[in-house]
Amino acid sequence: MANEKSKEEAYEIESKKFTRYHSILEWPALALLVVGIVTAALDVTLAGFTPIVWLVLSFGLILVITCMEVSMIRAFLESRKQK
């Protein structure tokens, strides 16, 4: 019984941590995406980076966010499986 409580508490702690990191990473991903679209539309380079570099950086952050979401789903399913 105590072991189940500790697993639920561990899941809650991890959930809060993932949510915080997700919120932090959303803004830079959106900003990089907008910068990439604007620089592509204007056909300019910004800070020496071509528009494709800005878009690749944005998609990299989106990939990290997606992996975090999949990890949260897995942790949730594992916590439910233990019951």
C-alpha positions in Angstrom: 0.0 0.0 0.0 2.8 2.4 0.9 4.6 1.5 -2.3 1.6 2.4 -4.4 1.4 5.8 -2.6 5.0 6.5 -3.3 4.6 5.6 -7.0 1.6 7.9 -7.2 3.5 10.7 -5.5 6.5 10.1 -7.8 4.2 10.3 -10.8 2.7 13.6 -9.6 6.1 15.1 -9.1 7.2 14.1 -12.6 4.0 15.4 -14.1 4.5 18.8 -12.6 8.1 18.8 -13.8 7.2 17.9 -17.3 4.4 20.5 -17.4 6.8 23.2 -16.3 9.4 22.3 -18.9 6.7 22.0 -21.6 5.5 25.5 -20.8 9.0 26.9 -20.8 9.8 25.3 -24.2 6.6 26.4 -26.0 7.6 30.1 -26.2 11.0 29.7 -27.8 9.7 27.1 -30.3 7.0 29.5 -31.3 9.4 32.5 -31.5 11.9 30.5 -33.7 9.1 29.4 -36.0 7.9 33.0 -36.4 11.4 34.2 -37.1 11.9 31.5 -39.6 8.7 32.3 -41.5 9.3 36.0 -41.5 12.9 35.7 -42.7 11.8 33.3 -45.4 9.1 35.7 -46.5 11.4 38.6 -46.6 14.3 36.5 -48.1 16.8 37.8 -45.6 19.3 36.3 -43.1 19.1 37.2 -39.5 22.2 37.0 -37.3 23.9 35.1 -40.1 21.4 32.3 -40.1 19.3 31.4 -43.1 15.5 30.9 -42.6 15.9 27.1 -42.8 18.2 27.2 -39.8 15.5 29.0 -37.7 12.9 26.5 -38.8 15.1 23.5 -38.0 15.8 24.9 -34.5 12.0 25.4 -34.1 11.3 21.9 -35.2 14.0 20.5 -32.9 12.3 22.1 -29.9 8.9 20.8 -31.1 10.4 17.3 -31.2 11.6 17.7 -27.7 8.2 18.8 -26.5 6.6 15.8 -28.4 9.0 13.4 -26.7 8.2 14.8 -23.3 4.5 14.3 -24.0 5.0 10.7 -25.0 7.1 10.2 -21.9 4.2 11.6 -19.8 1.7 9.3 -21.5 4.0 6.3 -20.8 4.5 7.3 -17.1 0.7 7.7 -16.8 0.0 4.3 -18.3 2.7 2.6 -16.1 1.3 4.2 -13.0 -2.2 2.9 -13.9 -0.9 -0.6 -14.7 0.6 -0.9 -11.2 -2.8 -0.7 -9.6 
